[in-house]
Amino acid sequence: MLIRRMTATFGRLREQTLELQDGLNILQAPNETGKSTWCAFLLSMLYGVNTKERDRAGVLADKNRYAPWDGAPMSGRLDCRAGKDALTLFRTTRRQTAPMGDFQALYTGTADPVPGLTGANCGETLLGVSREVYARSAFIRQGGVAVTQDPGLERRIAALVTSGEEDTSYTEAVEALKKQLNRRRHNKTGQLPALEAELQETEAQLASQAELTRQRENLLARSAELEARESSLKEELAALDRWEAHRKRQDLQRVEDAALQAEEKAAALRRRLEEERVPENDVTVRLRGAIVNLNTVRKSAEKAQEAYDASKSALAQAEEKLSASPFAGQTAEEARQSAQTLPPTSLKAWNWLMLVLAAGLLAAAGWGYYSGMDGTGPLQGVTYLPLAPLLLGAAALVLVFLNWRKVKKGRTSLTVRYGTVAPAEIQALADAYIQLLSDRDAAKAEASAKSAAAQGLWQSVDVNADGILEEVRSFAPAAYDIPSADAALRASALLRKELAEAEKAAHEARLRVEFQTGQAPQPEDPDAPPLLPPERNREAVTEDLEAVRGGLFALRSSLDRIAGRLHAAGDPLALQAAAERLTDEIALLEGEYAAIELAMSTLAHANTQLQGRFSPALGKRAAEIFNGLTGGAYGGVILDKTLRVSAEPAGTGVPRDVGCLSAGAADQLYLAVRLAVCDLVLPSEHAVPIVLDDALASFDDARCAAALDFLRKEAETRQILLFTCHSREAAHFREDPAVSIQVLTAPGGKV
């Protein structure tokens, strides 16, 4: 088979195409660019995606691991050549639960389907081996170089070594025999332990039947005794029932008498209320509410009266303050005018001028007189006083004197009336008087308003009291005031309450009569013998009866269980026959068990011989390859039946387990075994391609070169795809035109 082209929508790949050549293909790409994805895509195109695989701890199933990153459906195309035919394979996804579940195989360039080629058999038809054989031979992943056992690989090896048929696997045969062996006996499970346990149970049933029969007879005897005791207790309970019925009839008679008395009492109270014309409760409640309201109004009237008295006292105080004022009796305007028209309290300036003028005139008159006497003045020879200046001066003095008398009189009158002559103080007294007038008027208005309020409330009290007394006297003539009316209403309410209680008691008594009448027993038989009080009460008799019945129930339950066990055990003859049958079956299975053990031993011996025939050839071929890969460092390879390998260093002859080798040497040994398996197991006619995914990553340069040279030679007979993240492989074949070298880019670029 030769792969020409792959186009994938798979994992990180989005419609990416990879062109391949015959022979060795070096596919170089850095990490995280899809190398392992291309390998998984090739395997999925050939064998499909395992939809039954589930995610495990740390490992995703391929259907989830390689789901396209952009959410597109998984799909792919593979162009290849099988023999002389050019084929094109398609796998698409129609249902999300079956990725790449739709398969189509066409002859390339046509619409003709390839007959007989399906999605299920595609890989095995084209490669000649199953998926398991291919994955454990020519499909070499990074970190998965080691060869592991598989039934398919075993069948392939057996076919090559023996008859050529691939329907025989030692592992599958051993597993089948082991299942048959475990089916018969596996520790404490299987057919033999089950039969042995059944036989033991049957024998135990036979042994217990006699004991069960004896227990049943004892229980039957005890049950008969308890049944007799139960009958006696039932008779005692019947006597108690008759006695209690008698007591109930007596109780009914007492209840009827009490009901009659209660009804008579209620009737007497109704007659009394009618005779005394006691009002109904709603009238009583209304009138008592009116009394309560009346008391409330009375209290309000008393408070209003107190407020009125207080306002009168305040008015008297205001009047007293007005009387003490020097402006008493005046209106506000008059007081204001009196304060503004005060008599003069000091000489005015012109009085002083007049006084100075008078002094000057008098001085002038005197000067003139003296001047005439000594002949030196202007009035020489005049010996009399100048009359005009003298008169004028005297007149001025008189006028000043009169004004001074008036001022003195005014100051005296102001001092007497106001206690001060200062106009500002007198004005302040006037302002205080005007304020007192305002306060007096306000107190008078408040007293008038409170007087009216108190009179209205007292009038309301009188009117309401008269109305209440008038209505109460209609049934209580002796009610002469509100307290006596309230007492009469209280008495009426008490009588109504007493009547209601009496009627309720009568009603309840009648209900008790009706209830007990419905439950009353039948009348006593007059011919029956007189009843005697029981010796024990019902509780004691019932307790004994319940104890007896409990004992009977337990005995009957035990009898039922014993009967069930006897029935389950079956007839002793049938049990004996079953025991004999079980013994025969156990003997037969033990013979089969021994035969299967012999078959497994024989099969193991045959497999050892088969491995002895195949392992040397596989080891020899693996040793040749390993010797070349390691430059002659190792001369032999040994494989056991589980395909675990050991290597013999050259010249020592002592095998060394693969676990003792370095990681690189171990990978080289595994690669050698893988390539040897490809040579011996894979059908040469199919030229199965070999796929390596970074399988040489841990090789040093020298051994990597040796491995590349081996692969170059192997590529002459089959196609080899070597995916690598290193550049040394491409550098090794740079001058070799027969080797195809491609440098892959990250998805989104071209290959």
Disulfide bonds with the S-S distance in Angstrom:
none
